[in-house]
Amino acid sequence: MLRACYTAAELVDYRRAAEDTAILVYRPLEECVGPEPGQFYMLHVPGVEAIPLSVYDSTGEGLGFLVKTRGPTTRLLVEKPPRRVGLLGPLGRPLPPPPPGRRALLLAGGVGVAPLAFYAKRHPSRLLYGVRSARYYVDVGVDDVLVASDDGSVGVRGTVVDLFEGLPDPDRYAPIIVAGPTPMLCAAYRALRRLGLLDGSILVLEEYVRCGLGFCGDCIVPGTRLRLCREGPGVDASRLHGWYSARCP
């Protein structure tokens, strides 16, 4: 059953976190069901548009969002966030917690770290985090984290998939969850397939989301009948052969 609600929200905290990236905290003005890791909100900028944003954190202060400039709306949020916005959510399917006695392995690229940082604050996890350079690195407040950067300016030189492939025993973690830009997801899918780890792994996908409620069908995951906003954004990797064929050259 859909439990999302729509409410106005006011900005209670804002800080620049990295190059072209900011953390915004909005406090809903009405009491709604709180989010679980992996869920997102449609954030409506008055007079502009509504965009989907993963939850970076959720506390008594409000809902935290990690926003990177990608277009006019995200640029506005990063450079001059409005005092009030509309929030529709929480939307999407929560990411599953680890089985008893196990830890999750989280692979994050860029601002894909947002939902995985939220997950790591709720569940036993190890986070692998890749960025282009130190200018784009965000301290997400997670204890067990390994960092890689393309130029070696923070952490080790390489990609988050390189970190993953360098682990001696990745199969001891459950689940394995990957979030980031599509090229990074493609590389992670190939690595998981090569290691025989597609079963039990989850990819947090990026697709265009319009309504967020599953009505319009614009966010159908290629090669599946899954609506990203309802059955995702985290999707079992074993179901994504068609997505891989469509999205990964």
Backbone as CSV, one residue per row, in Angstrom:
resi,resn,N_x,N_y,N_z,CA_x,CA_y,CA_z,C_x,C_y,C_z
1,MET,0.847,-1.195,0.000,0.000,0.000,0.000,0.889,1.254,0.000
2,LEU,0.543,2.214,-0.835,1.301,3.444,-0.911,1.115,4.250,0.368
3,ARG,2.237,4.617,0.991,2.172,5.361,2.241,2.738,6.768,2.092
4,ALA,3.003,7.173,0.861,3.592,8.488,0.647,2.599,9.589,0.978
5,CYS,3.107,10.732,1.382,2.259,11.895,1.579,2.951,13.103,0.970
6,TYR,2.169,14.134,0.694,2.718,15.363,0.141,2.604,16.449,1.199
7,THR,3.710,17.133,1.432,3.724,18.180,2.441,4.706,19.277,2.042
8,ALA,4.430,20.476,2.504,5.433,21.531,2.401,6.544,21.249,3.405
9,ALA,7.728,21.755,3.106,8.872,21.564,3.998,9.725,22.821,3.972
10,GLU,10.341,23.132,5.112,11.170,24.330,5.196,12.636,23.967,5.396
11,LEU,13.501,24.774,4.814,14.938,24.560,4.908,15.426,24.897,6.308
12,VAL,16.083,23.935,6.961,16.597,24.164,8.311,18.117,24.062,8.373
13,ASP,18.742,23.530,7.327,20.203,23.460,7.322,20.684,23.361,5.884
14,TYR,21.836,23.967,5.634,22.421,23.955,4.289,23.921,24.121,4.432
15,ARG,24.675,23.305,3.692,26.126,23.493,3.649,26.672,22.926,2.355
16,ARG,27.681,23.595,1.837,28.382,23.070,0.682,29.237,21.908,1.145
17,ALA,29.140,20.798,0.428,29.820,19.585,0.860,31.027,19.251,0.001
18,ALA,31.011,19.680,-1.269,32.104,19.401,-2.195,31.869,20.260,-3.428
19,GLU,32.721,20.078,-4.437,32.569,20.824,-5.682,31.174,20.620,-6.269
20,ASP,30.437,21.712,-6.473,29.096,21.662,-7.078,28.129,20.768,-6.310
21,THR,28.344,20.585,-5.012,27.539,19.655,-4.220,27.192,20.291,-2.875
22,ALA,25.955,20.085,-2.441,25.514,20.632,-1.160,24.651,19.617,-0.425
23,ILE,24.602,19.754,0.890,23.695,18.982,1.731,22.597,19.924,2.201
24,LEU,21.359,19.561,1.916,20.205,20.350,2.322,19.359,19.523,3.273
25,VAL,18.896,20.139,4.341,17.990,19.476,5.274,16.671,20.243,5.288
26,TYR,15.606,19.549,4.920,14.266,20.141,4.926,13.410,19.447,5.986
27,ARG,12.708,20.257,6.767,11.821,19.729,7.794,10.387,19.757,7.277
28,PRO,9.734,18.578,7.145,8.337,18.552,6.700,7.444,19.297,7.698
29,LEU,6.470,20.032,7.183,5.570,20.791,8.045,4.374,19.966,8.505
30,GLU,4.221,18.761,7.928,3.210,17.823,8.392,3.888,16.504,8.735
31,GLU,3.317,15.780,9.690,3.903,14.510,10.096,3.547,13.430,9.082
32,CYS,4.572,12.796,8.536,4.396,11.726,7.553,5.234,10.519,7.982
33,VAL,5.022,9.401,7.314,5.829,8.208,7.565,7.273,8.497,7.190
34,GLY,8.206,8.111,8.033,9.623,8.358,7.760,10.178,7.401,6.724
35,PRO,11.273,7.789,6.071,11.858,6.953,5.020,12.738,5.845,5.582
36,GLU,12.896,4.808,4.768,13.869,3.752,5.019,14.995,3.900,3.999
37,PRO,16.189,3.380,4.300,17.291,3.488,3.341,16.915,2.926,1.966
38,GLY,17.260,3.699,0.941,16.948,3.314,-0.427,15.738,4.015,-0.997
39,GLN,14.920,4.621,-0.145,13.753,5.331,-0.642,14.122,6.761,-1.050
40,PHE,13.212,7.410,-1.776,13.481,8.747,-2.275,12.239,9.610,-2.158
41,TYR,12.412,10.893,-2.446,11.310,11.854,-2.454,11.296,12.590,-3.789
42,MET,10.119,12.986,-4.223,10.007,13.974,-5.277,10.025,15.329,-4.590
43,LEU,11.079,16.102,-4.847,11.221,17.421,-4.242,10.757,18.458,-5.258
44,HIS,9.701,19.183,-4.902,9.082,20.148,-5.805,9.596,21.546,-5.492
45,VAL,10.345,22.101,-6.427,10.800,23.480,-6.307,9.710,24.376,-6.877
46,PRO,9.078,25.214,-6.058,7.940,26.020,-6.533,8.286,26.834,-7.785
47,GLY,7.395,26.739,-8.777,7.580,27.476,-10.007,8.603,26.894,-10.956
48,VAL,9.190,25.753,-10.593,10.237,25.164,-11.442,9.813,23.754,-11.866
49,GLU,10.098,22.755,-11.063,9.728,21.374,-11.360,9.946,20.527,-10.120
50,ALA,9.555,19.251,-10.205,9.820,18.278,-9.150,10.869,17.299,-9.657
51,ILE,11.843,16.995,-8.808,12.899,16.056,-9.179,13.031,14.989,-8.094
52,PRO,13.458,13.771,-8.465,13.651,12.726,-7.462,14.999,12.881,-6.765
53,LEU,15.003,12.756,-5.436,16.229,12.820,-4.656,16.235,11.712,-3.619
54,SER,17.310,10.920,-3.609,17.467,9.902,-2.576,17.677,10.555,-1.218
55,VAL,17.254,9.869,-0.181,17.447,10.367,1.178,18.878,10.080,1.620
56,TYR,19.570,11.116,2.053,20.932,11.000,2.559,20.948,10.759,4.067
57,ASP,19.953,11.302,4.756,19.851,11.111,6.195,18.450,11.505,6.641
58,SER,18.028,10.957,7.754,16.725,11.287,8.320,16.865,11.307,9.830
59,THR,16.655,12.498,10.422,16.792,12.678,11.864,15.608,13.490,12.357
60,GLY,15.612,13.772,13.648,14.562,14.618,14.199,14.596,16.026,13.642
61,GLU,15.748,16.422,13.094,15.868,17.752,12.515,15.147,17.854,11.182
62,GLY,15.180,16.777,10.397,14.524,16.790,9.099,15.110,15.746,8.170
63,LEU,14.821,15.911,6.872,15.277,14.993,5.839,16.474,15.607,5.123
64,GLY,17.573,14.853,5.058,18.778,15.338,4.417,18.881,14.838,2.987
65,PHE,19.283,15.731,2.078,19.476,15.384,0.672,20.858,15.866,0.233
66,LEU,21.568,15.007,-0.469,22.864,15.343,-1.045,22.637,15.652,-2.517
67,VAL,22.867,16.899,-2.904,22.503,17.363,-4.246,23.745,17.825,-4.985
68,LYS,23.907,17.327,-6.213,25.005,17.749,-7.086,24.420,18.463,-8.299
69,THR,25.080,19.499,-8.748,24.620,20.243,-9.918,24.672,19.367,-11.161
70,ARG,23.497,19.174,-11.766,23.406,18.421,-13.021,22.592,19.166,-14.066
71,GLY,21.820,20.126,-13.640,20.972,20.894,-14.532,20.492,22.133,-13.804
72,PRO,19.567,22.899,-14.408,19.123,24.158,-13.806,18.497,23.991,-12.416
73,THR,17.690,22.950,-12.231,17.016,22.789,-10.941,18.001,22.410,-9.844
74,THR,18.877,21.457,-10.114,19.862,21.085,-9.097,20.847,22.224,-8.856
75,ARG,21.162,23.014,-9.886,22.034,24.165,-9.677,21.391,25.162,-8.714
76,LEU,20.090,25.393,-8.879,19.375,26.283,-7.966,19.435,25.754,-6.538
77,LEU,19.220,24.452,-6.361,19.246,23.861,-5.023,20.631,23.971,-4.392
78,VAL,21.672,23.807,-5.190,23.033,23.865,-4.659,23.455,25.293,-4.356
79,GLU,23.095,26.231,-5.223,23.605,27.595,-5.086,22.692,28.513,-4.289
80,LYS,21.369,28.328,-4.412,20.435,29.198,-3.701,19.155,28.423,-3.396
81,PRO,19.222,27.508,-2.439,18.061,26.652,-2.175,16.867,27.450,-1.670
82,PRO,15.664,27.127,-2.146,14.476,27.846,-1.681,14.175,27.546,-0.214
83,ARG,13.586,28.517,0.448,13.258,28.337,1.874,12.201,27.266,2.062
84,ARG,11.273,27.173,1.134,10.232,26.144,1.221,10.123,25.382,-0.091
85,VAL,9.882,24.083,0.038,9.668,23.207,-1.110,8.494,22.291,-0.788
86,GLY,8.075,21.517,-1.770,7.109,20.456,-1.537,7.814,19.111,-1.571
87,LEU,7.401,18.205,-0.717,7.988,16.869,-0.664,6.894,15.823,-0.808
88,LEU,7.061,14.921,-1.777,6.190,13.769,-1.950,7.003,12.521,-1.646
89,GLY,6.577,11.773,-0.621,7.328,10.571,-0.279,6.985,10.079,1.117
90,PRO,7.702,9.059,1.567,8.795,8.383,0.868,8.280,7.470,-0.244
91,LEU,9.077,7.356,-1.293,8.712,6.585,-2.474,9.743,5.479,-2.710
92,GLY,9.320,4.476,-3.448,10.229,3.394,-3.786,10.284,2.309,-2.729
93,ARG,11.044,1.287,-3.043,11.165,0.110,-2.182,12.414,0.243,-1.316
94,PRO,12.310,0.072,-0.002,13.505,0.131,0.845,14.508,-0.959,0.470
95,LEU,15.775,-0.675,0.698,16.817,-1.683,0.508,16.778,-2.677,1.656
96,PRO,16.984,-3.969,1.370,16.884,-4.976,2.435,18.061,-4.902,3.394
97,PRO,17.842,-5.138,4.675,18.950,-5.167,5.637,19.758,-6.452,5.471
98,PRO,20.966,-6.491,6.037,21.750,-7.726,5.982,21.078,-8.826,6.798
99,PRO,21.309,-10.097,6.435,20.845,-11.202,7.277,21.522,-11.136,8.646
100,PRO,20.932,-11.742,9.655,21.543,-11.731,10.998,22.988,-12.229,10.956
101,GLY,23.868,-11.475,11.595,25.270,-11.861,11.670,26.099,-11.521,10.457
102,ARG,25.525,-10.890,9.438,26.266,-10.535,8.222,26.368,-9.018,8.099
103,ARG,27.278,-8.573,7.242,27.407,-7.151,6.909,27.162,-6.954,5.426
104,ALA,26.570,-5.827,5.081,26.385,-5.481,3.681,27.667,-4.880,3.133
105,LEU,27.858,-5.041,1.830,28.950,-4.390,1.120,28.335,-3.362,0.175
106,LEU,28.737,-2.107,0.335,28.122,-1.003,-0.399,29.151,-0.385,-1.331
107,LEU,28.821,-0.286,-2.624,29.686,0.330,-3.618,29.015,1.612,-4.091
108,ALA,29.641,2.753,-3.815,29.049,4.048,-4.140,29.961,4.830,-5.068
109,GLY,29.369,5.405,-6.107,30.101,6.283,-6.998,29.489,7.670,-6.983
110,GLY,30.296,8.702,-6.699,29.795,10.074,-6.693,28.676,10.266,-5.692
111,VAL,27.606,10.986,-6.114,26.502,11.225,-5.196,25.613,9.995,-5.028
112,GLY,25.961,8.889,-5.700,25.328,7.610,-5.380,25.599,7.191,-3.946
113,VAL,26.534,7.904,-3.301,26.824,7.616,-1.896,25.651,8.005,-0.992
114,ALA,24.749,8.867,-1.464,23.672,9.364,-0.595,22.826,8.241,0.001
115,PRO,22.168,7.394,-0.809,21.345,6.352,-0.190,22.160,5.321,0.569
116,LEU,23.411,5.110,0.156,24.225,4.089,0.820,24.786,4.588,2.144
117,ALA,25.048,5.890,2.253,25.442,6.446,3.548,24.295,6.322,4.542
118,PHE,23.083,6.588,4.082,21.897,6.428,4.938,21.765,4.970,5.370
119,TYR,21.987,4.056,4.433,21.916,2.619,4.740,22.975,2.244,5.786
120,ALA,24.207,2.729,5.598,25.299,2.358,6.503,25.088,2.888,7.918
121,LYS,24.314,3.955,8.052,24.020,4.479,9.384,22.947,3.668,10.093
122,ARG,22.239,2.832,9.336,21.163,2.022,9.914,21.538,0.546,10.051
123,HIS,22.455,0.055,9.200,22.731,-1.385,9.151,24.238,-1.641,9.138
124,PRO,24.698,-2.780,9.697,26.118,-3.128,9.643,26.593,-3.217,8.190
125,SER,27.611,-2.450,7.846,28.003,-2.332,6.442,29.476,-1.975,6.321
126,ARG,30.017,-2.271,5.147,31.309,-1.736,4.716,31.053,-0.955,3.432
127,LEU,31.548,0.294,3.391,31.296,1.183,2.263,32.562,1.365,1.437
128,LEU,32.455,1.102,0.141,33.497,1.428,-0.828,32.999,2.634,-1.615
129,TYR,33.805,3.693,-1.655,33.327,4.983,-2.157,34.323,5.526,-3.169
130,GLY,33.846,5.751,-4.390,34.707,6.258,-5.437,34.285,7.634,-5.915
131,VAL,35.271,8.514,-6.138,35.026,9.868,-6.643,36.063,10.185,-7.720
132,ARG,35.820,11.253,-8.474,36.784,11.652,-9.500,38.061,12.211,-8.877
133,SER,37.907,13.069,-7.852,39.065,13.654,-7.174,38.625,14.134,-5.802
134,ALA,39.588,14.642,-5.021,39.291,15.122,-3.677,38.280,16.261,-3.696
135,ARG,38.183,16.995,-4.804,37.237,18.114,-4.888,35.788,17.637,-4.790
136,TYR,35.564,16.371,-5.129,34.198,15.841,-5.163,33.910,14.888,-4.004
137,TYR,34.870,14.743,-3.110,34.695,13.824,-1.980,33.843,14.465,-0.892
138,VAL,32.885,13.709,-0.373,32.019,14.159,0.713,32.253,13.255,1.920
139,ASP,32.561,13.843,3.052,32.696,13.071,4.294,31.291,12.708,4.765
140,VAL,30.936,11.434,4.606,29.560,11.010,4.882,29.374,10.474,6.299
141,GLY,30.426,10.523,7.121,30.280,10.141,8.516,30.093,8.658,8.748
142,VAL,30.665,7.834,7.883,30.594,6.376,8.023,31.961,5.875,8.469
143,ASP,31.999,4.997,9.451,33.273,4.546,10.024,34.042,3.611,9.095
144,ASP,33.404,2.555,8.622,34.094,1.538,7.819,33.953,1.903,6.343
145,VAL,34.883,2.709,5.839,34.813,3.172,4.459,36.192,3.121,3.818
146,LEU,36.252,2.629,2.586,37.452,2.659,1.764,37.173,3.584,0.587
147,VAL,38.127,4.470,0.279,37.908,5.508,-0.727,38.895,5.334,-1.872
148,ALA,38.406,5.570,-3.084,39.250,5.596,-4.275,38.917,6.841,-5.081
149,SER,39.917,7.381,-5.767,39.691,8.523,-6.662,40.453,8.287,-7.958
150,ASP,39.915,8.852,-9.030,40.523,8.641,-10.341,41.960,9.132,-10.396
151,ASP,42.241,10.246,-9.692,43.584,10.823,-9.753,44.428,10.536,-8.509
152,GLY,43.896,9.782,-7.572,44.644,9.445,-6.368,44.745,10.565,-5.356
153,SER,43.966,11.645,-5.522,44.059,12.779,-4.602,43.373,12.522,-3.270
154,VAL,42.544,11.502,-3.179,41.968,11.062,-1.910,41.841,9.550,-1.978
155,GLY,42.200,8.872,-0.891,42.172,7.423,-0.904,43.222,6.864,-1.852
156,VAL,42.918,5.722,-2.455,43.843,5.097,-3.403,43.467,5.494,-4.821
157,ARG,44.411,5.391,-5.729,44.125,5.707,-7.126,43.345,4.553,-7.761
158,GLY,42.253,4.893,-8.428,41.455,3.875,-9.092,39.980,4.186,-8.963
159,THR,39.162,3.181,-9.216,37.714,3.330,-9.147,37.161,2.486,-8.017
160,VAL,35.904,2.716,-7.704,35.268,1.917,-6.661,35.166,0.449,-7.089
161,VAL,35.028,0.202,-8.384,34.994,-1.188,-8.857,36.371,-1.829,-8.689
162,ASP,37.444,-1.048,-8.876,38.778,-1.572,-8.586,38.891,-1.988,-7.120
163,LEU,38.369,-1.149,-6.216,38.376,-1.507,-4.795,37.643,-2.819,-4.573
164,PHE,36.483,-2.940,-5.194,35.675,-4.147,-5.037,36.421,-5.377,-5.549
165,GLU,37.005,-5.263,-6.726,37.693,-6.416,-7.307,38.956,-6.783,-6.533
166,GLY,39.469,-5.841,-5.728,40.641,-6.118,-4.915,40.338,-6.767,-3.577
167,LEU,39.060,-6.877,-3.215,38.708,-7.523,-1.951,38.969,-9.027,-2.045
168,PRO,39.544,-9.618,-1.000,39.849,-11.052,-1.066,38.629,-11.952,-0.947
169,ASP,37.564,-11.466,-0.332,36.420,-12.346,-0.047,35.100,-11.598,-0.146
170,PRO,34.731,-11.056,-1.299,33.495,-10.269,-1.390,32.240,-11.090,-1.135
171,ASP,32.318,-12.415,-1.294,31.129,-13.246,-1.112,30.736,-13.414,0.355
172,ARG,31.562,-12.913,1.271,31.169,-13.031,2.690,30.209,-11.928,3.112
173,TYR,29.983,-10.950,2.233,29.057,-9.858,2.526,27.688,-10.158,1.920
174,ALA,26.655,-9.675,2.580,25.298,-9.811,2.029,24.402,-8.749,2.655
175,PRO,23.640,-8.032,1.808,23.723,-8.027,0.349,24.869,-7.145,-0.126
176,ILE,25.165,-7.218,-1.434,26.051,-6.272,-2.091,25.151,-5.272,-2.816
177,ILE,25.331,-3.977,-2.519,24.460,-2.944,-3.085,25.323,-1.906,-3.779
178,VAL,24.936,-1.537,-4.998,25.718,-0.623,-5.822,24.856,0.573,-6.198
179,ALA,25.393,1.787,-6.041,24.675,3.004,-6.424,25.659,3.999,-7.005
180,GLY,25.279,4.631,-8.117,26.147,5.607,-8.748,25.696,5.875,-10.170
181,PRO,26.498,6.591,-10.947,26.142,6.876,-12.331,26.108,5.597,-13.168
182,THR,25.377,5.637,-14.252,25.165,4.426,-15.050,26.460,3.765,-15.516
183,PRO,27.474,4.490,-16.003,28.713,3.797,-16.399,29.342,2.998,-15.255
184,MET,29.271,3.534,-14.042,29.801,2.809,-12.888,28.957,1.568,-12.591
185,LEU,27.635,1.691,-12.717,26.756,0.541,-12.517,27.063,-0.554,-13.536
186,CYS,27.324,-0.156,-14.774,27.660,-1.133,-15.812,28.939,-1.880,-15.455
187,ALA,29.960,-1.143,-15.006,31.223,-1.777,-14.635,31.033,-2.716,-13.443
188,ALA,30.223,-2.301,-12.485,29.964,-3.154,-11.324,29.194,-4.405,-11.728
189,TYR,28.221,-4.247,-12.633,27.458,-5.411,-13.102,28.396,-6.434,-13.747
190,ARG,29.328,-5.962,-14.572,30.271,-6.885,-15.217,31.123,-7.611,-14.185
191,ALA,31.578,-6.873,-13.165,32.404,-7.496,-12.130,31.602,-8.521,-11.332
192,LEU,30.379,-8.172,-10.974,29.531,-9.104,-10.232,29.248,-10.359,-11.052
193,ARG,28.991,-10.173,-12.328,28.716,-11.328,-13.201,29.934,-12.223,-13.313
194,ARG,31.106,-11.609,-13.474,32.337,-12.402,-13.596,32.604,-13.208,-12.332
195,LEU,32.271,-12.637,-11.171,32.522,-13.314,-9.899,31.376,-14.226,-9.472
196,GLY,30.315,-14.298,-10.284,29.173,-15.141,-9.933,28.370,-14.610,-8.770
197,LEU,28.306,-13.262,-8.634,27.660,-12.650,-7.476,26.422,-11.834,-7.844
198,LEU,25.864,-12.028,-9.033,24.656,-11.285,-9.384,23.504,-11.628,-8.444
199,ASP,23.352,-12.914,-8.140,22.337,-13.310,-7.155,22.745,-12.757,-5.790
200,GLY,21.831,-12.060,-5.141,22.135,-11.476,-3.840,22.709,-10.079,-3.919
201,SER,22.843,-9.526,-5.142,23.329,-8.157,-5.306,22.206,-7.263,-5.818
202,ILE,22.311,-5.981,-5.527,21.273,-5.003,-5.880,21.940,-3.792,-6.522
203,LEU,21.375,-3.330,-7.634,21.814,-2.098,-8.260,20.754,-1.029,-8.056
204,VAL,21.166,0.129,-7.560,20.271,1.275,-7.410,20.362,2.067,-8.714
205,LEU,19.317,1.985,-9.523,19.370,2.470,-10.892,19.030,3.951,-11.004
206,GLU,19.447,4.521,-12.126,19.085,5.888,-12.489,18.229,5.824,-13.760
207,GLU,16.981,6.233,-13.673,16.099,6.378,-14.830,15.297,7.660,-14.629
208,TYR,14.731,8.177,-15.695,13.926,9.388,-15.592,12.650,9.092,-14.817
209,VAL,12.369,9.874,-13.786,11.168,9.714,-12.967,10.319,10.967,-13.117
210,ARG,9.048,10.777,-13.509,8.176,11.922,-13.708,7.181,12.073,-12.555
211,CYS,6.319,11.060,-12.337,5.279,11.220,-11.314,5.702,10.674,-9.958
212,GLY,6.540,9.646,-9.949,7.000,9.056,-8.701,6.025,8.093,-8.060
213,LEU,4.833,7.931,-8.657,3.782,7.119,-8.050,3.456,5.859,-8.843
214,GLY,4.130,5.657,-9.970,3.899,4.458,-10.758,2.785,4.557,-11.764
215,PHE,2.214,5.747,-11.939,1.076,5.899,-12.845,1.495,6.125,-14.297
216,CYS,2.526,6.934,-14.514,2.822,7.383,-15.882,3.620,6.362,-16.691
217,GLY,4.391,5.507,-16.037,5.158,4.493,-16.749,6.438,4.999,-17.386
218,ASP,6.828,6.235,-17.143,8.031,6.778,-17.772,9.326,6.182,-17.215
219,CYS,9.261,5.585,-16.029,10.493,5.094,-15.411,10.621,3.575,-15.494
220,ILE,9.976,2.952,-16.490,10.122,1.509,-16.672,11.596,1.175,-16.906
221,VAL,12.099,0.193,-16.187,13.489,-0.233,-16.341,13.615,-1.028,-17.634
222,PRO,14.522,-0.649,-18.529,14.653,-1.355,-19.804,14.838,-2.865,-19.613
223,GLY,14.170,-3.637,-20.457,14.287,-5.089,-20.401,13.469,-5.740,-19.307
224,THR,12.667,-4.942,-18.586,11.830,-5.469,-17.515,10.473,-4.782,-17.586
225,ARG,9.586,-5.177,-16.694,8.321,-4.470,-16.505,8.307,-3.700,-15.190
226,LEU,9.472,-3.510,-14.627,9.587,-2.869,-13.321,9.508,-1.359,-13.452
227,ARG,8.710,-0.734,-12.591,8.687,0.720,-12.487,9.705,1.125,-11.420
228,LEU,10.640,1.949,-11.835,11.708,2.323,-10.910,11.157,2.947,-9.637
229,CYS,10.088,3.746,-9.764,9.573,4.477,-8.607,8.784,3.595,-7.644
230,ARG,8.380,2.403,-8.078,7.601,1.525,-7.202,8.375,0.260,-6.837
231,GLU,8.920,-0.431,-7.840,9.653,-1.670,-7.576,11.145,-1.416,-7.372
232,GLY,11.596,-0.212,-7.563,12.990,0.179,-7.377,13.058,1.287,-6.340
233,PRO,14.096,2.131,-6.358,15.162,2.134,-7.362,16.207,1.034,-7.205
234,GLY,16.218,0.325,-6.078,17.106,-0.815,-5.933,16.479,-2.044,-6.566
235,VAL,17.177,-2.652,-7.533,16.652,-3.794,-8.281,17.652,-4.937,-8.186
236,ASP,17.133,-6.157,-8.006,18.005,-7.332,-7.951,18.821,-7.431,-9.238
237,ALA,20.130,-7.548,-9.099,21.009,-7.570,-10.269,20.716,-8.743,-11.189
238,SER,20.225,-9.839,-10.638,19.935,-11.018,-11.459,18.793,-10.780,-12.438
239,ARG,18.032,-9.699,-12.270,16.912,-9.384,-13.155,17.285,-8.349,-14.212
240,LEU,18.553,-7.969,-14.291,18.923,-6.797,-15.070,19.700,-7.106,-16.346
241,HIS,19.557,-8.305,-16.890,20.234,-8.606,-18.153,19.748,-7.672,-19.259
242,GLY,18.422,-7.464,-19.346,17.879,-6.582,-20.365,18.312,-5.138,-20.160
243,TRP,18.340,-4.708,-18.904,18.820,-3.341,-18.601,20.262,-3.190,-19.050
244,TYR,21.089,-4.182,-18.745,22.510,-4.124,-19.121,22.663,-4.023,-20.629
245,SER,21.895,-4.797,-21.352,21.992,-4.777,-22.820,21.592,-3.403,-23.375
246,ALA,20.615,-2.750,-22.717,20.125,-1.473,-23.211,20.986,-0.296,-22.772
247,ARG,21.558,-0.344,-21.599,22.220,0.821,-21.024,23.755,0.764,-21.060
248,CYS,24.319,-0.412,-21.279,25.770,-0.561,-21.152,26.388,-0.921,-22.494
249,PRO,27.075,0.017,-23.145,27.681,-0.276,-24.451,28.821,-1.287,-24.346
